[in-house]
């Protein structure tokens, strides 16, 4: 699904799915009709199209997030590269979707790993 946009900001997110990196990945940013655009990823785990370059100091690129079960359970395994890699600066919500308190630094994604 393609959406034209000029600006997007993703923080502490996991964007990962079944598209291969050579088939466009999950995110493929390109310019249409010379429209200026800015897509920023901050402390994210993202599956990107081959050749896309992002700030790798705070972004985990094309690594399996290690969901417990991609059919029904998007909690992360303790061995996930996203564990403890989020930014606490951008955590406006102190609890994850299960109601667990976020660690410092938090885990990237919707669910925290209990310590």
QUIPE-V205687 format. One line per field, one symbol per residue. ss: DSSP state (a for helix, b for strand, c for the rest). phi: phi as a letter, one per 20 degrees, with the letter a starting at -180 (. if undefined). psi: psi as a letter, one per 20 degrees, with the letter a starting at -180 (. if undefined). A space follows every 50 residues. Layout:
ss: ???
phi: ???
psi: ???
This chain:
ss: ccccccbbbbbccbbcccccaaacccbccccccccccbbbbbcbbbcbcc ccccccccbbbcccccbbbcccbbbbcccccccccccaaaccccbccccc bcccccccccccccc
phi: .dcfbdbbcdclddcbbefffedolecbdbecllffbbdcdclcdcedfg nfdcfefccedldffmffafebbefeffeffefmdfdffdeedfcefenf fffcffefoeceefe
psi: ppppqhpqppplqpnpbipqhikiahpoprppkkppqopppomropoqqp ipprojhjpopkqpilqhoihiojqqqijqiipjjrpihjnhpiqaiijq pqroqrqpahpqpp.
